[in-house]
Amino acid sequence: MVDARGALKEANRILRPGGEILIVDFPRGSLAQRLWNEDDYDPNEVACTLQQGGFNEVRATTIERGQVI
């Protein structure tokens, strides 16, 4: 299992001040999740995990007809 919070904390640590990170995921209930039986997140969980990883300005939204976070 991936340690998402630990990975995000490390990404936050190595980013330059003012740096940005883009994370793309398939939300729970998406076609990708149904096809591959992935146990993914919803946008609120992604935002919360990013904040726990130390990111301050967080935006997690779905795009592409709700199929991608």
Buried (B, 14 or more C-beta within 10 A) or exposed (E): EEEBBEEBBEBBEEEEEEEEEEEEBBBBEBEBBEEEEBEBBBBEBBBBBBBEBBBEEEEBEBEEEEBBB
